[in-house]
Amino acid sequence: MEHHAREAGAAARSSARGGWLQTLGKVGYAAQGVVWLLLGWIALQLALGSGSSEEATQKGALARLAGNGLGRVLLVVMIVGLVAYALWQAVEAIWGHTHQEQKKRLAKRLGSAGKAVLSLALVATAIGLLAGSGGGSGGSPEQVTSGVLGVPGGVALVVAAGLGLLVLGAYLVYRGVTASFREKLEPDVDPRVIAAGRVGYAGRGVAVAVVGVLLVLAAARHDPEEAGGLDAAFTALLQLPLGAVVLGAVALALMFCGVYQVVVARHLVEG
């Protein structure tokens, strides 16, 4: 029994690192890029005074694809790729990153587990849209925040979540500035692609950090309406001085992020 389990683990690792699972997983990585590209486009329309902030979510971006026949076919391809990407990351979370030292290996494995969960969440949304159910019944960020604020210690939990997103946002900006994401790629990738990745990571970092700020404000004011996802973050940026310019810059950065992921997917050596 133990021998068979070891054999299964070895087969999973081999597939994840160079077989069909990694190949399909790269399709999933590119699919995430398509979502970021669409989100950036929606945010750019918002900055230009058209479009709706309600569309500026991953669900809204996927809903645009589901709106026509060709888009629905692409959505099916994305689902297959995202499932494979989630499996690839699950394998990496259990057995991967063995070349790293122990502490860094744990962090990398936790990161892979998080990527698997987020990919499956996108899959659930996409399947819901294809099935005509609207992409899932989960509550809005405001509803979730309201529920958490209502429990003992809820304010501290919301603040912790907001600070966590701020740290994540800062880390993404750092990844963009230093181009440390190159460690995940084959050598000799086109420098223009790396430049797009720098801009894209920084843009994602800003967007995520704004969501974190909104969560901290919601906790400080005990007002769940202050919270929100990317749609609320884009609206908050739009309300800043020169907000349309700021949001436009973030929107373009997110589009760069999408282009980067689509182009660089085939060069991935680590998800």
C-alpha positions, 0 to 999 in steps of 0.5 A: 500500500505504501509502495503504491502511494509512493509510486502515485506520488512520483507519477504526479510529480513527474506529470506536474513537472513536465507532462500533460498536467503542466502543459494544460496547467500553462493553459490555465495560467494563460487563462488567468492572464485573459481574466486580468486583461479583461479586468484591465479593459473594464477598468480603462472604460471606467476611467474613460467614463463608460462602463460599470464598476459592477463589471470590474470583478473576475466574475464580470470579466468572465461574464463578458466572455460568456456573452457570445458563442465564441466566448463560451468556447473559450470559457470551456478551454479556460476551465480545462486549463484552470482545473489542470493548473489547480491540480499542478499547484496542488501537486507542487503544494504537497511534493514540490519546491524540494530545491528550496531550503525548509522555510522557503519551501513551506512558504512556496508550498503554501503559495501553491496551495493558495493558487490552487484554491483561487483557480478552483474558485474561478472554475466554479464561477466560470461553470456557473456562468456557462450553466446560466446560474450567474457564477455562484451564490457567494456573498458580496465582499460587503456582505461577508465583511458585515458578517465577520464584523458581527462576530466577537473579534470580527473587527480584528479579523477584518483588520488582519485581512486588510493588512494581509492584503496590504502586505500582499500588494506591497509584495506584488509591487516588489516583485514587479520592481525587482522582476523576481518573478523571472525565477519561475521562467525559462532563461532568455525570455524576451526582455519586452515580456519581462518589462510587461511583467514588471508593470503588470505585477506593480499594477496588481499590487496597487489594486490589491493594496487598495482593497486592503485599505478599504477593508481596514477602513471598514473595520475602523468605521465598523461600516461594511459598505466601506469594504469591497473587491476590485470594483470598489478599489477601482471606484476608490481610485477614481475618486482620488485627485486626477482619479481618472488618470490614476485608474487609467494607469492601473488599468493599463498595468493590469492589461500588461499583466494579462498580456504578460501571463498569456505570452509567458505561459509557455516559458513557465518552469514553476507555477 
